[in-house]
């Protein structure tokens, strides 16, 4: 990457990299490089505020970065398996934050319906309100939780954007597969005018319960690092065309880290009390 003179911006965040950060090429400009959540990186220019590198092992570190270059040259904040997308592209996808595209809002941001291209499927774009305390850490929590997990009953992440808007302010957004039947909350407690259109029979309710249980089984027992959702509720369960349930919103998720015979929870979000006001999951009362 040092030897690419046309490279103007580089985002290596959330990739668990290790090694010495170069000081040549694009790495000479701190505003052009992002290396968040790579605790094993060291060196680099002073403006990046990285830890100092040990005196030995620099060859090993340079070799690791060379492997990354060969593996993927188009890097997003999620890694090589996700497409890179700019603020402008997202702005066009949701028609400039048009209210007609707004499909939901929460504590840390708003969700818009949009398309990344004319022939592309519809997506849901969650735009974080970075003025809200804890929103940035919520973004990191979702990135950490969703980037390496795959299951038919989990919401599918398409990509993410960590950039600046046209006013020079920080901008963060997550792009998900669109769920046309919205949330389970809207089916169980429909808004005025929709009560006749939203009615789940017993079989559909059982299937949704099984879908959610399957997702939790995967998160708790079949992930490389088990994940605790911490905010499971009807509004965070989304339904596709076939009413298959998908667990969403990992902004309060915790990773269950194991160290020897002990296990402890790594709290990714800055929120002190987990869950939604008025609701506490069993086992979280203390």
N, C-alpha and C positions, 0 to 999 in steps of 0.2 A: 504494500500500500504506500510505502515511502516513495517508491519509484513510479508512481502514477501522477504525472504533472497536472493532468486535467481534473483530478479528484479534488473537489472543493468542500464537501461535507462528508463526515463519517460518523455513524452512530454504532457503537459497540456495546451499548448498554444491555444488561440482563442476560449475559452470555456465559457467566461463570468462568471468565478467562483468567489466565495467570501468566506472569512474565513481565518483561521490561517494555514499557511504552517508549517508542522511538521519539526523537526530538527533531527529525527532519521531515520534509514534505508537508503534508496536510497537518501533521502532528505539531507543527510550529505555531499553529493558530488555535488557541484554546476555544474560541467561539465556533470553530468549525468541527470540533471533535467532542463526542459525548461518550463517557466511559462509566456511567453510573452502574452500581450493583455488580462490580467486578472486584471484589475485595482482595483478590490475590495479585492484582496488577500493581506495578511499582514504577518509579522513575518518571519520565516525561518532563515537559517544561514546568516551571514553577507555578504557572497560572492554573494548571490542572489540579494542584494540591494533592498529588499522589504521595504515597509512602516511599521512603528511600529503598532502593534495591539492595539485597545482600551482596557482598563482594564476590561470591561464587555462584555459579549456576546460570550466568547470563546467556551462555550458548543455548542451554535448554530452553530458556524463556523465548529467545529469538526464534528457535525452531517451532515452538508452539504457535507463535503469531504467523509464521509462514504457512503452517497447516491451515489456519483459518482463512488466509488469503486464497489458497487453492480451493478450499471447500466452497466459498461463497464470496462474490464481490459485491452483491447487492444486499446490504444488511439493513434490516429494520430493527426496532427496539425489541422485537420478539426473537430475532434470529433469522437463519437462512430459509426457513420453510414458509415464511410469511412475506407477502408482497410489500414493497415499500410504497408509501403513499404520503403525499404532501398535504399541507393545510389547504392549499388552493383546490386540490382535487376533492378533498372532503367537503369544502365549501360548495363546490359545484354539485356534488352528489346529493346534498340535502337542500339545494336551491337556496343557499344563503341564509340558513336558519329560518326558513319560512315556517310560519305557524301552521300552515296546512300540512306540513310534514312532521309536526311535533306529535309524537304518539305516547309520550310519558315523561314524567319528571320525578326526581327523588332528592334525597338530602345532598348528594354530591354532584348532580348534574341533570341534564335533559337528554332524552332519547328521540332521535329523528329517523324517519323512514327515508330511504334514498337508494340511488343506484350509482355504482362506480363507473358505469359505462352503459351505452345504449343496449348492448347485447348481454350485459351482465345481470345476474339475479338481484333481486331486491335485498337490501341489507338494513340492519338497524345500527345507527351510529350513536353511541353514548358519548356526549361531550361533557367533560368534567368542568365543574365550576371551581376554578382554582382559587377564587376568593374565599371559598369555604374552607375553614381549618380542617385538615385531614384529607382533603381531596387528592392531593398528590400522592400520599401514601396509600390511599384507596386504589389509585391507578397502578401503583407498583404491586400491591397485593394481588390484583386481578391478573397482572402480567405474570407474576411468579406462579400463581395457582393454575392458570390456563395454558401456559405455553407448551407444556409437555404432557398434557392429559388428553385422552380421546375416549369417548364413550357415547353411544347412541342417545343416552338420556341426559347428557350435559350439553349446554348451549355451545354451539360451535363458534370459535373466534376466527374471524377472517384476517384481520390485521389490526395494527395499532398505529397511532400517530403521536409523536412527542416532538413538538416543533414550536414555532412562534407565529402569531397571526400578523396581519398586515400592519398592525399598530405596534409591533415589537414586543407584545406580551406573550408569556408562555401559553402554549395550547396543548392539551392532551385529550385524546379521544380513543375509544375502543370501537371496533367494527365487528358486529356479530351477524350470523345468519338470521334472516328475518323470520319471525314466527307469526304467521297470518292470523292465528286464533288467539293471539295476545296471551294474557295471563290467566291462571286458574282463578285468581281473585275476581276477575270480571265475569267468570262463569258462575261462581258461587254467590257472589253479591253483585248482580248486574246493576248498571246505572239505569236511571229512568229512561224508559223507551226501548230498552233492550231485553227486558225480562222474558218476553215471549220468544226471543231469538236464541237465548242462552239457557239451555236446560240439559243437564247431564243425567243419563240414566244410570242405574246401579252398575251395569257392566263397565261403562265408561269410567265411572268413579274408581272401580276396582283396578282397572288397567292403569289409570293415572297413579294410583297408590303404589302399584307394582313397579311402574317406571321410576318413581322417586326412590323407592327402596333399592332398586337396582343401581341407581346412580350413587347412593350413599354407600352401598356395599363396595362399589368400585373405589370411591374416594377413600374409604377407611381401611380397606384391606388389600387392594390390588394396584395402587399407585406405587411408584418407586419410593416416593415420600408421601405418606398418608396425609390427607387434607381434611380439616374440620371446617365445615361451611360457616357455622355460627349465626346464620340469619335465614334459616329455612322457613318459608311462609308462602301462602298462596300467590302473593304478588311476585315472588321470585321463581315461580314455576311457570314456564312458558309452554304453549301448545302449538304444534305444527298443524298442517292440513288434515292429518289423520287423527288429531287429538293425542298424539304421542307427547308425553311430558318431557321437558328439558329443564334441568335445574340451572339457574342463572344467578348472576350478581355475587361475585366472589370478593367484593370489596372489603369484607370483614373476615375473610378466611384466615385460618392459621395452618401452618405446616407442622406436623407432628414429627419432630426430629428425634432420632434414636442415638444414644451415646452409651455404648456398652450395654448394661442391663437396664439402664434408665431411659426414660423417654420424657421429653418436655415439649411444650407448645411454643413455637416461634410466632409471636404476635406480629403480623405484617402491618396491620393497620394501626393508626395512632389512637383509635377510639379505646377508651378505658373499659366501658361497659359494652359487651357484645350483644347484638340483636337489635330489635326495633322497640321503640318506646311502647309500653303496654303489652309486650310479649317477651317472655323469657323461655328459652328451650329447656327441656328437662335436663337436670344435671348442671345448669349454669346459674343456679340461684345464688350461690355463694360468691 
